[in-house]
Each structure stands twice: as structure tokens, then as C-alpha cells.
């Protein structure tokens, strides 16, 4: 009887702890379920139907997914998003690291420079896109005015297939590099100055201190930066929608804009939901690959 009583008391204690943990997590779990998990499940359910602006029309099973997998447009626009990631992520990471290393040095107006670089990140993507839309105007934009003053012929930034992607890359880098710089600054401040002092005593060069002290000290920050910048790059929409409208032609049309056009322009929400579901699975695959690679390097 005593054993049964002690076992029951133990179970009551465990249940009390579990319910206490759930209660403490509820401010996070409730918004997660309401605004993320439920819409995700609802989107998957919609993807099995033909669905218009007036609501569900009929159940079609896997027809929407069959259309996507047999139509090359989905993979074409998915590649466009990947192409943007390949262009922008190395530039943002490298430039953010360089700025962090420069600003970390004791220079005049250090706080002012830090604020100037971070300021664009406070603005919304629509504001940033409209700013650079005007900057890249082929006739009266500031960028072409500067180029002409240097004797360089003007460039059709937003209508030339070769320049359109770079206009989006430049706008994105200008917008987000300040945030990347701040995170690298935080990582640099966590590196012990004693390591650099010991390296100076041993006669290490600047390159060797960067290679064997700075980079290893920033490894955890670097991993987080790369992960989030890849995810953010794959979700590119605002800059493309405002600056190029997916053009010229559909050169800069991304997968997120493709989903938007399918749902809100063509009134095919069932097909758009299927596109979103496949894109979500692709994002999870990318995240899993990154996780595996990072863990392999750590081990």
C-alpha cells in the first residue's frame, strides 16, 4: 500500500510539473498554434480542393500537386529564389563582417557610424523598395546620374535582364547588412581580449589572429547568420513586387511572388495552397540540411 501511495504521489507531482510547464509556455504556444500551426494545416487542407474567392468548390485530391510537378514554372521560380540566395547571402555575410571589424576599432564617431549602418533595417521592405525604385530610375535616378558624372553610360537597372537581379541585391544588402553587422559586433565583443594579447606576444600577424581567433570565436554567430539569411532570401517578395514586378519578363519572378499571383491574381487559392505546401517542405529540407552540416562540423 505504501508503494502504491508513493507511486501515485510521484505521478501527481509529475503531472503538476507538466501542467506548470505548459502554463508557463502557453503565452508562446497559444499564438504559435493560432497564427502558425492552424493556418499551416488549413492551407494543406485547402490544397486538396479547387478554391476561389467565394470559397471551396470541390475536392480534387492530389490534382493540384500533379499540376505543379508536371509544370516547369514552379521549379523555374524556385530556382530564381535559390539564385537570389546564392547572390545575396555571401555578400551580406562578408560585408557585415567587414563593417563589424572596422567599427569595432576605436575610431571617432563609432556610435554614429554604427547607427547609420543599422538605420535602414528599421524601415519596412516597402519603404526600402520604393527608395531604390527611384534611385534606379533609368532617366532621373541618382545612381545613373552619378554614373554619367563619371563618364559611364547609364544602365537600365530595372528593365535589363542582366542588371535587374543586381538592383534587387543592392537594395537588399543596403537594407539588411546593418543587422548582420550588429550581430557580428556582439560576437566580437564576446571574444576575450587576452587571446589577442597572447597572440601579439607570440608575434602572430593580423591574418593569423583573424584566422585562428576571430573566425573560430564568431563560428556560432556565423552559423546563425547564414541560416537566417538563406531563409530570408528564399522568402523574397517585397523588393521584386515593387521594384521589378517580376520582370523584365519573368526573370526576377520568385516562388513567393508566383504563389501570390496564383492566389490573388488568378483566383486559384487551392493551387496556391499546394504551391505553398511544397515550398514549405522545401524550406524544411533546406533547414534540415543546414542542421546536419553544422552538427557534422561541430562533431
C-alpha positions as CSV (number, residue, x, y, z in Angstrom):
1,X,0.0,0.0,0.0
2,X,2.8,2.4,0.9
3,X,4.5,1.6,-2.5
4,X,1.2,2.3,-4.4
5,X,0.7,5.5,-2.4
6,X,4.3,6.7,-3.1
7,X,3.9,5.9,-6.8
8,X,0.6,7.8,-7.0
9,X,2.1,10.8,-5.2
10,X,5.0,10.7,-7.7
11,X,2.7,10.7,-10.7
12,X,0.7,13.6,-9.2
13,X,3.9,15.5,-8.7
14,X,5.0,14.8,-12.3
15,X,1.6,15.9,-13.7
16,X,1.7,19.0,-11.6
17,X,5.1,19.9,-13.1
18,X,4.0,19.2,-16.6
19,X,0.9,21.4,-16.3
20,X,3.0,24.1,-14.7
21,X,5.4,23.9,-17.6
22,X,2.5,24.1,-20.1
23,X,1.1,27.1,-18.2
24,X,4.3,28.9,-18.4
25,X,4.7,28.1,-22.1
26,X,1.1,29.0,-23.0
27,X,1.8,32.7,-23.9
28,X,4.1,31.3,-26.6
29,X,2.2,28.1,-27.5
30,X,-1.2,29.8,-28.0
31,X,-0.1,32.4,-30.6
32,X,2.0,29.6,-32.3
33,X,-1.0,27.3,-32.7
34,X,-3.4,30.1,-33.7
35,X,-1.2,32.0,-36.1
36,X,1.2,29.4,-37.4
37,X,0.2,25.7,-36.9
38,X,-3.5,26.2,-37.6
39,X,-3.0,28.3,-40.8
40,X,-0.5,25.7,-42.0
41,X,-2.9,22.8,-41.5
42,X,-5.7,24.8,-43.0
43,X,-3.5,25.6,-46.1
44,X,-2.7,21.9,-46.5
45,X,-6.5,21.1,-46.4
46,X,-7.3,23.8,-49.0
47,X,-4.6,22.5,-51.3
48,X,-6.7,19.3,-51.9
49,X,-9.6,21.5,-53.3
50,X,-10.3,23.9,-56.0
51,X,-10.8,27.1,-54.1
52,X,-11.8,30.5,-55.4
53,X,-12.6,33.9,-53.9
54,X,-16.1,32.6,-52.9
55,X,-14.7,29.6,-51.1
56,X,-14.4,25.9,-51.6
57,X,-15.7,24.5,-54.9
58,X,-14.9,20.8,-54.9
59,X,-12.4,18.2,-53.6
60,X,-9.8,17.3,-56.2
61,X,-7.3,15.2,-54.1
62,X,-3.8,15.4,-55.4
63,X,-4.6,17.1,-58.7
64,X,-3.2,20.4,-57.6
65,X,0.1,18.8,-56.7
66,X,0.1,16.8,-60.0
67,X,-0.3,20.1,-61.9
68,X,2.7,21.6,-60.1
69,X,5.0,18.7,-60.5
70,X,4.3,18.4,-64.2
71,X,4.5,22.2,-64.8
72,X,8.0,23.6,-65.1
73,X,7.1,27.1,-63.8
74,X,7.1,26.0,-60.2
75,X,10.7,24.7,-60.4
76,X,11.8,27.7,-62.6
77,X,10.6,30.2,-60.0
78,X,12.0,28.1,-57.2
79,X,15.4,28.3,-58.9
80,X,15.0,32.1,-59.2
81,X,14.7,32.3,-55.4
82,X,17.7,30.0,-55.0
83,X,19.7,32.1,-57.4
84,X,18.9,35.2,-55.4
85,X,20.2,33.4,-52.2
86,X,23.4,32.5,-54.0
87,X,23.9,36.1,-55.0
88,X,23.0,37.9,-51.8
89,X,23.9,35.7,-48.9
90,X,27.7,35.7,-49.4
91,X,27.7,39.5,-50.0
92,X,25.7,40.3,-46.9
93,X,27.7,38.0,-44.6
94,X,31.1,39.2,-45.9
95,X,30.2,42.9,-45.9
96,X,28.6,42.6,-42.5
97,X,31.7,41.0,-41.1
98,X,34.0,43.6,-42.7
99,X,31.9,46.5,-41.3
100,X,31.8,44.9,-37.8
101,X,35.6,44.5,-37.8
102,X,36.0,48.2,-38.9
103,X,33.6,49.6,-36.4
104,X,35.0,47.5,-33.6
105,X,38.2,49.5,-33.8
106,X,38.3,52.7,-31.7
107,X,37.5,55.3,-34.3
108,X,35.9,58.8,-33.9
109,X,32.1,58.8,-34.1
110,X,32.0,55.0,-33.7
111,X,28.4,55.0,-32.3
112,X,27.3,57.4,-35.1
113,X,28.6,55.1,-37.8
114,X,27.0,52.1,-36.1
115,X,23.6,53.8,-36.1
116,X,23.9,54.9,-39.7
117,X,24.6,51.4,-40.9
118,X,21.8,49.9,-38.8
119,X,19.2,52.6,-39.6
120,X,17.9,51.2,-42.9
121,X,16.9,47.9,-41.2
122,X,14.4,49.8,-39.1
123,X,12.5,50.7,-42.3
124,X,9.9,48.4,-43.9
125,X,10.6,46.5,-47.1
126,X,8.1,48.6,-49.0
127,X,9.8,51.8,-48.0
128,X,13.2,50.4,-48.9
129,X,11.9,49.2,-52.3
130,X,10.3,52.5,-53.2
131,X,13.6,54.3,-52.3
132,X,15.6,52.1,-54.6
133,X,13.0,52.2,-57.2
134,X,13.6,55.9,-57.5
135,X,17.3,55.5,-57.1
136,X,17.5,53.1,-60.1
137,X,15.2,55.1,-62.4
138,X,16.8,54.9,-65.8
139,X,16.4,58.6,-66.6
140,X,16.4,60.6,-63.4
141,X,17.7,58.1,-60.8
142,X,20.6,59.1,-58.6
143,X,22.6,56.0,-59.5
144,X,22.6,56.8,-63.2
145,X,23.3,60.5,-62.5
146,X,26.4,59.5,-60.6
147,X,27.5,57.1,-63.3
148,X,27.0,59.8,-66.0
149,X,29.1,62.2,-64.0
150,X,31.9,59.6,-64.0
151,X,31.6,59.2,-67.8
152,X,29.9,55.8,-67.5
153,X,26.8,55.1,-69.8
154,X,23.5,54.9,-67.9
155,X,22.2,51.4,-67.1
156,X,18.6,50.2,-67.3
157,X,18.7,48.7,-63.8
158,X,15.1,47.6,-63.6
159,X,14.4,46.6,-67.2
160,X,17.7,45.0,-68.3
161,X,17.8,41.2,-67.6
162,X,21.4,41.3,-66.6
163,X,21.0,44.2,-64.2
164,X,17.6,43.6,-62.6
165,X,18.8,41.0,-60.2
166,X,21.7,43.1,-59.1
167,X,19.4,46.1,-58.4
168,X,17.4,43.8,-56.0
169,X,20.6,42.5,-54.5
170,X,22.0,46.0,-53.9
171,X,18.7,47.2,-52.3
172,X,18.5,44.1,-50.1
173,X,22.2,44.3,-49.0
174,X,21.7,48.0,-48.1
175,X,18.6,47.2,-46.1
176,X,19.9,44.2,-44.1
177,X,23.7,44.5,-43.8
178,X,23.4,46.7,-40.7
179,X,21.5,44.0,-38.8
180,X,24.2,41.4,-39.8
181,X,26.9,43.9,-38.7
182,X,25.3,44.4,-35.2
183,X,25.2,40.6,-34.6
184,X,28.8,40.2,-35.6
185,X,29.7,43.1,-33.3
186,X,28.0,41.3,-30.5
187,X,30.0,38.2,-31.3
188,X,33.3,40.1,-31.5
189,X,32.7,41.6,-28.0
190,X,32.4,38.0,-26.6
191,X,35.9,37.1,-27.7
192,X,38.4,37.5,-24.9
193,X,41.0,40.3,-25.4
194,X,43.5,38.1,-23.7
195,X,43.6,35.8,-26.7
196,X,44.7,38.7,-28.9
197,X,47.3,39.8,-26.3
198,X,48.8,36.3,-26.2
199,X,48.9,36.2,-30.0
200,X,50.7,39.6,-30.0
201,X,53.3,38.2,-27.6
202,X,53.8,35.2,-29.8
203,X,54.3,37.6,-32.8
204,X,51.2,36.5,-34.7
205,X,50.2,38.5,-37.8
206,X,46.9,40.2,-38.3
207,X,45.8,37.5,-40.7
208,X,46.7,34.7,-38.3
209,X,44.8,36.4,-35.4
210,X,41.8,36.7,-37.7
211,X,42.1,33.1,-38.9
212,X,42.7,31.4,-35.6
213,X,41.0,33.7,-33.1
214,X,38.3,35.9,-34.7
215,X,36.7,33.3,-37.1
216,X,36.5,30.5,-34.5
217,X,35.1,33.0,-32.0
218,X,32.4,34.0,-34.5
219,X,31.6,30.5,-35.6
220,X,28.3,30.2,-33.7
221,X,27.2,33.7,-34.8
222,X,28.2,32.9,-38.4
223,X,26.1,29.7,-38.4
224,X,23.0,31.6,-37.2
225,X,23.6,34.4,-39.7
226,X,23.9,32.1,-42.7
227,X,20.8,30.1,-41.6
228,X,18.5,33.1,-41.3
229,X,19.8,34.9,-44.4
230,X,19.2,31.8,-46.5
231,X,15.6,31.5,-45.2
232,X,15.0,35.3,-45.6
233,X,16.4,35.1,-49.2
234,X,14.1,32.3,-50.2
235,X,11.1,34.3,-49.0
236,X,12.0,37.3,-51.2
237,X,8.9,39.1,-52.3
238,X,8.6,42.8,-51.5
239,X,11.6,44.0,-53.4
240,X,10.6,42.1,-56.5
241,X,7.0,43.1,-56.4
242,X,7.7,46.8,-56.0
243,X,10.9,47.3,-58.0
244,X,10.6,44.9,-61.0
245,X,7.1,43.4,-60.7
246,X,8.9,40.1,-61.5
247,X,10.3,41.4,-64.7
248,X,11.8,42.0,-67.2
249,X,9.5,39.2,-68.5
250,X,9.7,36.9,-65.5
251,X,13.5,36.9,-64.9
252,X,13.1,38.1,-61.3
253,X,9.9,36.3,-60.6
254,X,10.4,34.4,-57.3
255,X,8.5,31.4,-55.9
256,X,6.7,33.6,-53.2
257,X,5.5,36.0,-55.9
258,X,4.4,33.1,-58.0
259,X,2.2,31.9,-55.1
260,X,0.9,35.4,-54.7
261,X,0.0,35.7,-58.4
262,X,-1.7,32.3,-58.5
263,X,-3.8,33.0,-55.5
264,X,-4.7,36.7,-55.6
265,X,-4.4,37.4,-59.4
266,X,-5.7,34.2,-60.9
267,X,-8.1,33.4,-58.1
268,X,-6.8,29.8,-57.7
269,X,-6.3,29.5,-53.9
270,X,-6.3,25.7,-53.9
271,X,-3.4,25.6,-56.4
272,X,-1.6,28.4,-54.4
273,X,-2.0,26.5,-51.2
274,X,-0.4,23.5,-52.9
275,X,2.5,25.7,-54.0
276,X,2.8,27.0,-50.5
277,X,2.8,23.5,-49.1
278,X,5.6,22.3,-51.4
279,X,7.6,25.4,-50.8
280,X,7.2,24.8,-47.0
281,X,8.5,21.3,-47.4
282,X,11.4,22.6,-49.5
283,X,12.2,25.1,-46.7
284,X,12.2,22.4,-44.1
285,X,14.5,20.3,-46.3
286,X,16.9,23.3,-46.5
287,X,16.8,23.8,-42.8
288,X,17.4,20.1,-42.1
289,X,20.4,20.0,-44.5
290,X,21.9,23.1,-42.8
291,X,21.3,21.5,-39.4
292,X,23.1,18.3,-40.4
293,X,26.0,20.1,-41.9
294,X,26.5,22.3,-38.9
295,X,26.3,19.3,-36.5
296,X,28.8,17.3,-38.6
297,X,31.3,20.2,-38.5
298,X,30.9,20.5,-34.7
299,X,31.4,16.8,-34.2
